[in-house]
Amino acid sequence: MIAALADTLARLDAAEAYCSVVAGPPSDDRWVAVAALRTDTTTLHGWFEQLVASGHPPDVAGSFLAGWLAEVIVRPVATSLQHERRTWPLDPDRLWLHHHADGWFDGIAIVAGRAALRRLLAADAVDVLAPLFAAVRALAPFGQRGMWGATADALASGAAYGAFRAGRATADAFGDAMALVDDMVVAGAPRLTRPTPLAVSCRHGTLIASRKGTCCLWYKLSSADGEQRYCLSCPLRDDDDQRRGFAEWLDTQSPGAAPG
C-alpha cells in the first residue's frame, strides 16, 4: 500500500512543472507542517505581510494566499483521483508545504504511513457499515455487537489466509487485521468480541489461523452431530478438534499461490 502511494506521487511529481510532490518527510527548513499552520497563525501572518510589502493590496494578498494554499493541498490529490483512482488522507499531521521565496508554494510532501492509511480506512468502514447494520438490526433479532464481531472475524481470517497464500507471515497479518479493528472502534464501532490467533502445526510449519470471536449461528442449520455442527473457526468448537481440522485443511492448500 505504501509503495503504491509512493509510485503514484512519483508519477504526479514527474507530470507537474511547478510543484514537487514528495512522498515521506520533507528535507529542508522551508517546509512547514499544515498542522502547525492551523494551530499557530504566525507563519501565515508572515506570508501575508510579505505579499503586502511586495505591493499586493491586502485583499489581493488574502486572495492569492488562500488560493495558493488550496491549490497545493487539494489539486494533487484531486489529480490523483482523476487519473489514478487513488487518494491519500488530507490529514494536517501528514502534510507539509514548501514555501517559495516569491510567496507561493512549490512543493507538497505527503507523509502517509501505514497507520495513517489504516485510520482512514477504519473511519470509512464505520461510516459505510454502521447504517447498514442498524437497518439489519431493525429486521432481525441479531445484535449489532455480533455484526461488528463478524466483521472483525472476516478481517482476521482473510488476512491470515491471504498471508499464507502469498507466502507471508500469518502472525503479522493477523496483527495488522487487529490493528484495523482497533482503529474501527476508535472511529465509532461499538464494543465487540475479537477473534483470537490459533497456532496450527501442519506440513507447512506452524501457522496462525483465526478463531472467530462471534458465532455466525450456522450450527442452527447444520444436520451434523457433535463438533461437526460448527464451522471450522467457530468459537464454540473444541480447541484440539479445531486445530486438527485446520491442520488437515491447510495440508491440502498450497502457499505462494496468490499475488504478493
JOLINMO-V339855 format. One record per helix or strand of 2 or more residues. SS is the DSSP state (a for helix, b for strand). FROM is the first residue (numbers start at 1). TO is the last residue. If there is no record, write none. Layout:
# JOLINMO-V339855
SS:FROM:TO
SS:FROM:TO
This chain:
# JOLINMO-V339855
a:2:15
b:20:23
b:31:33
a:34:39
a:42:53
a:58:84
a:92:94
b:95:99
b:105:110
a:114:139
a:144:166
a:170:186
b:196:202
b:205:211
a:218:220
a:226:229
a:239:251
